[in-house]
Amino acid sequence: VFLFHFRTAMSVVLALPIAILISFIFMNFFKITSNIMSLGGIAIAIGELIDASIVMAENTYRQLSEAQARGEQLTTSDYLKYTIRATRQVGRAIFFSLVIIVVSFLPVFILEGQEGKLFQPLAFTKTFALAGSAILAITLTPMLLGVLMRGKFKLDMENPLSRFFDRLYRPVLTLALKYRKTT
């Protein structure tokens, strides 16, 4: 919605079911049953799963819109060039942010007794889903962006929704910066 570009949205949306599928494949491999807690792990991870692809897509979109604003006529190789550049800029940070989230869940794996039986399926499935998302963010998503992103790309402030939220947010930001200590 914020980009107003259907192809970009599709490249992001495709990563979500694939990451969940990867989680189910790992669940099957490790003999983890589908129960409320294991499915809860996937549900908790949904927001984090899509974040990596969104950041990648937005950075690629921004680079392509700036190139078009400069008057460049983009060819197929240019789309790939800008996608690779955008991936290099944010790919490492995205990957390691997901790894940090996975590492933060490691203490759940050492729980024993009833707590371990209750929360370990959640921790495993969330970890599987995030691992799948991390892998997809640096492999599939850039490829999809390079293939699917075509057409006219608008600068951020050409989007009416972005302009609306900018007008809404700017006074709040100005006030917060004016009264830093109070904020």
N, C-alpha and C positions, 0 to 999 in steps of 0.2 A: 504494500500500500504506500509506503513512504517513498519508494523508488518509482512507482507507476511503470514497472517494466515486467511484463508477464514471464518472459524467458528467464530473467534473473531469478524470479520467485520460484520457477519450476526447478532450477538447478539446486536451490536450497531445499525445497520440499522433497525432492527425490532422496536426499541423504537421510532423512528421518526414518522412513520405513526400513531402509537398508541397515542402519545402525541397530534398530530394534531386531531385525532378522539376525544380525551377527550375535546379538545378545542371546537369542533363542538357540542358535547353533552352539554357542558355548555352554548354555544351560543343558542342552542335550548331551554334549560331550562330557560334562562333569556330573551328569546324573542329578541335576537340580530340578525338582518338580515345579510345575507352575501352580503356585498357591498365592494367597493374598500378599504375603511378604515379598516373595520373589517378583511378582508383578508390580508391587509397590515400589521396588527398586527401579524398575523401568519407568514407572510413572514419575518418580522423583527426578530421574535423569532426563526426562523429555526436554525441559527448558535448556539444560546444559548441552544436550545433543545438538540442538539446532543453532545454538549461539556461534559455534565455530564456523559453520557454513555461512551464517549471516554476515559475520565479520569479513570473511573472505569475499563474499559476493559484493558487499558494500564497498570494499576497497577497490575491487576490480571495476565496479560500476563508476566510482568516482574518477578513477584514472581514465576510463574510456570517455566519460562526459567531459572531462577537462581537455582531452585530446580533440574531441569534436568541437568544443568551444574555441579552441585555437585554430580551427579551420582545417584540421587534418582529415583527409579522405581515408578512412580505415579499410584496409584489405584483410583478408583472412589471416595472413601472417602477422598483421598489426594486432588483431584481436588476441592472438596467441602470445605475442610479445608483451602486451599489457597485462594479460592474465598471469604470465610467468613473473613479471615484475611485481604485481600485487601479491602474489603468493609468497614470493621471497620476502616481501616487507612484513607480512603478518603471520606467515605459516609457522615459523619457529615459536613465536609467542603463543599462538593458539594451541599448538601441540603441547607445549610445556604447561600452559594453564590447565589443560585437561589432565595432564599427568599429576599435577599438584592436587587437583580435586580427588583423583584416585588415591593418591598417597594419604590424603587426609582421612580417608575411610579405612585405612589399614588397621587402626586399633580395634575396629569391630570384628576383625578376623581372629583376634586372640581371645574373644569372649568365650567362656566355657559354660557348661551346664545349660539350663533352660534359656538364658539370655543368648547364648551362642546358637542354640537351635532356632530361636526366634528371629534373630537379626542377621545371621550369616547369609541366608538366601537373599535377603535384601541387598546386603553389601556386595555379594557376588554378582547379582544381576546388574546392579548399578555400575559396578566396575567393568563388567563385560560390555555394557552399552556405551560407557565413556571410552573404553579402549577402541571399540568399533568406530565411534565418532571421531576420535583422534586420528585413526588411520584414514578414514574417509575424508577428513578435513585437509589432509595433505596429499591425497591421491585422487579420489573420485571427484570431489567438489571442484578443484581447479580444472580438471579435464572437462567436466560438464559446463563450467563457466566459459572455457575456451571454445566449446562447440556451440552452446546454446545462445550466448550473448551476441546478439546482432541487432541492428536497427538504430534508432535515434535515442540518444541518451541525454537527458536533461540535467542541467546543473541543479544542485541542491535547492537553491532559492527560486528556481523556475517551477517547482512543485508547489501547488496551492496548499497542500497539507503541511509541508515543511514551513512555508511562510506563515501559516496560521499559528503553528506551535512556536515559531521563532518570536512572533509578536507577543505571544502569551508568556514565553519564558524570559525574554530579554529584560523586562522591568524587574522581575524577581531576581535575576542574576545581578543586575545593576545595584539593586538594593542590598543584596547580600555582600557584594564587593565593597559597597560604601560603608557598611557597618560590619566589618570583618570580625571584630572581637565579639560582638553580640551574636552574630551568626554562629 
